[in-house]
């Protein structure tokens, strides 16, 4: 009797799943705990920032990073300025121009004697094992992988035997130098986040912070670094043998694209301000919110969730809610809450990605089913255009021509009553609420909240479609082009089959996965 190819494939999958389940994760008995160094005031960063902190006791200094090149420059310059420690935590780190440039910045810091701790979620490290092992071989660099895969090459097979664990990820993002300055927000490390050459540009938001909130970020990093889910890379990845080529030397980031990008970054006014120590900070009370790392094991206490912390810190809105979320999946609970707010007369503005702009169509399916109830209640909905031109292009510039990139919204921020603002990694979706770990700042700043409200009401209409409800209950989209308003009766920029696929997905009970 012959065996069919399908039978052979299923047998191979079953064997791989069995092997991965039997192998399991290595024990952490030999892992050495470490902790952040609090006393770094004598460093150049600490010394430069001390007078500013003294002039604003109890407050943290905050500087928004909306421009991708500025966001890259801020990280690169913190790495270059660090003298004692770099603590870095990310969900994604790409093996591309900006990723390699920052890897090399970490190595250069280590060569100066800086202790570097790099914690990466393992879901997106495919192809990085050799680079991470080479970094970890440096005596001043330690790399750990969070919630790792046992199978390094065929990771998808790991889901067959350990789906409940591997489906939960560390979505946190932070970059902290000398316990003196930190960057948190929505950006991962990769060309699409930093306005480097590529076909996609994420419109994103980070905040650079100094002052007391930095210490909170450092303490939170230690929680994750020493948690039950943080594995030294050497326990999972084979170290290169003696005489092996250094993978970072082979990708030193000195190609034409890297040189051109670095030159563009150096020309940024932000870099000039940072070097001249004239970068304007907004001083306000800032509070870190962060999930318990045990959330990925499903053993966290409910009151430790970011959603609970946000509710406690923000309270019940009474006048306005302004929300920006690239992956907005409200579900019945949040849809009912937003609808109730609008019904009571509150001003609720929401910006998310359009179907043409989203990079995850399945998430759009989880959002689309709630548009009509939200609009019927009086919520204002905007959906981001796919094309907004290249980095630094004027608002409203549609992409698709030479020199421009398709764009997708990736910022995660919201404000309440024009008083308090959240900036971080948290999406308004079930995955952020219940599966992944998240972090961010709640900032008591009427000025920042007012700027966000103004942007949503005055600048966003030139960059997004407004979703509206016709008298017969049908959805339509309006687009502002100059002084003209264009109406679309189907989701703009999409074809029939894409809309049909999303419509089918919206009927499936998969919101909890999104």
Beta strands, then each sheet from edge to edge (+ up, - down):
strand 1: 60-65
strand 2: 85-90
strand 3: 115-121
strand 4: 141-146
strand 5: 174-177
strand 6: 181-185
strand 7: 200-203
strand 8: 206-211
strand 9: 230-232
strand 10: 282-290
strand 11: 320-325
strand 12: 347-353
strand 13: 380-384
strand 14: 406-409
strand 15: 412-416
strand 16: 420-424
strand 17: 439-444
strand 18: 464-469
strand 19: 475-481
strand 20: 484-488
sheet 1: 9+ 4- 3- 2- 5+ 6- 8+ 1- 10+ 17- 16+ 15- 11+ 12+ 13+ 18- 19+ 20-
sheet 2: 7+ 14+
end
